[in-house]
Amino acid sequence: MKKLVVELCMGSSCFARGNSQTLVALESYLQDSGYADCVDLVGHLCMGDCSKGPNIRIADTTYQGLVAEEVLQLVVDALAERKDL
């Protein structure tokens, strides 16, 4: 089973703009929902587009400027679409 890859920019700009809260929210959701073994959370020092952050990539799609609740919904939707989970 291939895991869903969720990448967060943890550079200082993205971290301060909300990815610190997004990381906490994602970790909590994954543990509480039982999906922790289905998702790889990956942190990056910089994803290269600081002015549009916080930056996050789910599967191969990059998102910018989202708050934790929006990211959680994207992850929930991506998990629901997966047929191999």
Secondary structure, 3 states (H helix, E strand, C coil): CCCEEEEEECCHHHHHHHHHHHHHHHHHHHHHHCCHHHEEEEEECCCCCHHHCCEEEECCEEEECCCHHHHHHHHHHHHHHCCCC
